[in-house]
Amino acid sequence: MDKKLQLHGFNNLTKSLSFNIYDICYARTEEQRKAYIDYIDEMYNAERLTQILTDVVKIIGANVLNIARQDYEPHGASVTMLIAEHELNDGDADNEESPGPLPETIVGHLDKSHVTVHTYPESHPYEGISTFRADIDVSTCGLISPLKVLNYLIHSFDSDVVTVDYRVRGFTRDVDGAKHYIDHDINSIQNYLTEDTRNAYQMIDVNVYQENMFHTKMMLKNFQLDNYVFGVNAEELPEQEANSIEERLRREMLEIFYSRNVE
């Protein structure tokens, strides 16, 4: 649509962007695995995730109404934000009826919109592979678009494999009463990625254009082994062992990327 839509009333389209971001690591011993989980819990605790989501809200031009956050035992964290497209009036913050922070949690709510993140640190003694997953959802109504945060979120985590889903739901009416099921041009999520991101990742698309559903999977093309071995200097590893570890890491990435086990 080349011309800006003249709408009748509020833009009722809901635009939802969902991420699954995977960070993969090699931790050989029980001590290294514990240290890795401790590192992830510190690096991606509820406080830092709240800051990431706060930046997301700023990027899309929204305003936080309410935040709820929680660190879990033994590990993992969640943050939810409700957001508004417009700035709040000065009196809104003091309104007793407005949502406020909950004890021991922080939840962020947007007016008809929300941003959430949940983390899943995972470690298994099988072949020394540990995998950290972050699930992120950005759902907006109105003119603000979650697509603006694609590159920021991918670069905010050590993203080895990324699965992105984008969907536009509902409809909005123009001044003549005609329904519009999308208010912007898109044929691939990749259109909204920076060139350096597109060059860094192998990507495949599965899109259902008639349903305004777009799906992109991304896998890092190249990596330095030293960034993946935890508690070990990769340069000090025997060549055969280094090659074996790299093969295991690559297989883990391929299995997540293609959603099937690789023999």
HUNORGI-V267046 format. One line per field, one symbol per residue. psi: psi as a letter, one per 20 degrees, with the letter a starting at -180 (. if undefined). A space follows every 10 residues. Layout:
BEGIN
psi->???
END
This chain:
BEGIN
psi->ohqppoqobq ojppopppqo pppqqoogrh ghgghgghgg hghlrhghhg gghghggggi kappgqppqp pqpirrqqpp pprqhrqqqh ihhiphiqqr qqpjrppppq ojrrpqppqn ppppiojjpp pppppppopq qbhqpihijg hgghiirnog ppppppppqa rqqaiiiqqp iqjqppiqhh hjqrghghhi qpqqqoqnhi jlppppqppp gqqphhihpp jqohhiqqgg gghgghgggh gggggggilq qp.
END
